[in-house]
Amino acid sequence: MPTQEAQSMRDRKTENLIRKQLRLEQCAWANRQERTPSEARLWSALKARQLGVQFRREVSLAGRYIVDFCAPSVRLVVEVDGACHESRPRADARRDAELRGLGYRVLRVQAALVMRDLPAVVALVRASLMP
């Protein structure tokens, strides 16, 4: 039978996980309210099942990450990378590896490409929908 101390420790860990998840959900909500121009442009092509699957915006995954777009039914994540991602390739690679470990495929597209050639980006997304 667990001791009272061990039970108390588990309760604190559970509370911390719940608080962390709530903060992540709040950040996702804030991101949904303040999209970048490239995210707004790509969303116009992904929303309302225009590619045959439902995408969601600013989704919390794995209790650690907020992804730009996710099609849960085909386990596809689409990330729009702006200039800030140029300085963090290792962090993005670790994140992508963890998401792949959870069974998601990750497609990264440059924000500049979304703004310059949306049809090409939509074609990449459509091709990525196929397993």
C-alpha positions in Angstrom: 0.0 0.0 0.0 1.5 3.4 -1.0 2.5 5.7 1.8 0.9 9.0 2.4 4.1 10.7 1.3 4.2 8.8 -2.0 0.5 9.5 -2.6 1.1 13.2 -1.9 4.1 13.2 -4.4 1.9 11.6 -7.1 -0.8 14.2 -6.5 1.7 17.1 -6.9 3.0 15.6 -10.1 -0.6 15.2 -11.4 -1.4 18.8 -10.5 1.8 20.1 -12.2 0.9 18.2 -15.4 -2.6 19.6 -15.3 -1.2 23.1 -14.9 1.3 22.6 -17.7 -1.5 21.4 -20.0 -3.7 24.3 -19.1 -0.8 26.8 -19.9 -0.2 25.0 -23.2 -3.9 25.2 -24.1 -3.9 28.9 -23.2 -0.9 29.5 -25.5 -2.7 27.6 -28.3 -5.8 29.7 -27.9 -3.7 32.9 -28.0 -2.0 31.7 -31.2 -5.3 31.0 -32.8 -6.3 34.6 -32.1 -3.0 36.1 -33.5 -2.1 34.3 -36.7 0.8 35.3 -38.8 0.0 36.4 -42.4 1.4 33.2 -43.8 -0.6 31.0 -41.4 -3.8 32.9 -42.2 -3.1 32.4 -45.9 -2.4 28.7 -45.6 -5.4 28.2 -43.3 -7.7 29.7 -46.0 -6.7 26.7 -48.2 -6.9 24.0 -45.5 -10.1 24.9 -43.6 -13.5 23.3 -44.2 -12.1 20.0 -45.5 -11.0 21.6 -48.8 -8.4 18.9 -49.2 -10.7 16.1 -48.1 -9.6 15.9 -44.5 -10.2 18.1 -41.5 -7.3 20.3 -40.3 -7.2 22.0 -36.9 -5.1 25.1 -36.2 -2.7 25.6 -33.2 -3.2 22.2 -31.7 -1.5 21.0 -28.5 0.2 17.6 -29.0 2.1 15.4 -26.7 1.5 17.8 -23.8 4.6 19.7 -24.9 4.1 21.2 -28.4 1.7 23.5 -30.2 1.6 22.7 -33.9 0.4 25.2 -36.6 -1.9 22.7 -38.4 -2.8 19.1 -37.7 -5.0 16.6 -39.6 -5.5 14.1 -36.9 -7.3 11.5 -39.1 -4.2 11.1 -41.2 -1.7 12.0 -38.5 -0.2 14.9 -40.5 1.3 18.0 -38.9 2.0 21.1 -41.1 4.4 23.7 -39.7 4.9 27.1 -41.3 8.4 28.2 -40.6 9.2 31.9 -40.4 12.6 33.5 -39.9 12.8 32.5 -36.2 13.2 28.8 -37.3 16.4 29.6 -39.1 18.3 29.9 -35.8 16.9 26.7 -34.3 17.2 23.7 -36.6 18.3 21.3 -33.8 15.2 22.2 -31.7 12.9 21.7 -34.7 14.6 18.4 -35.5 14.1 17.1 -32.0 10.5 18.2 -32.0 9.9 16.6 -35.4 11.5 13.4 -34.2 9.3 13.3 -31.1 6.2 13.9 -33.2 7.2 11.2 -35.6 7.7 8.9 -32.6 4.0 9.6 -31.7 3.0 8.5 -35.3 2.7 11.9 -36.9 4.3 12.9 -40.2 5.7 16.4 -40.2 5.7 18.8 -43.2 7.6 22.0 -42.8 7.0 24.8 -45.3 8.7 28.2 -45.4 6.4 31.2 -44.6 7.9 33.0 -47.6 6.8 30.2 -49.9 3.3 30.3 -48.5 3.1 34.0 -49.3 4.8 33.6 -52.7 3.3 30.4 -54.1 0.3 29.1 -52.2 -0.7 26.6 -54.9 2.7 24.9 -54.6 2.4 24.6 -50.8 -1.1 23.2 -51.2 0.2 20.6 -53.6 2.9 19.7 -51.0 0.3 19.3 -48.4 -2.0 17.2 -50.7 1.0 14.9 -51.5 1.7 14.5 -47.8 -1.8 13.4 -47.1 -1.0 10.1 -48.9 0.7 7.6 -46.6 
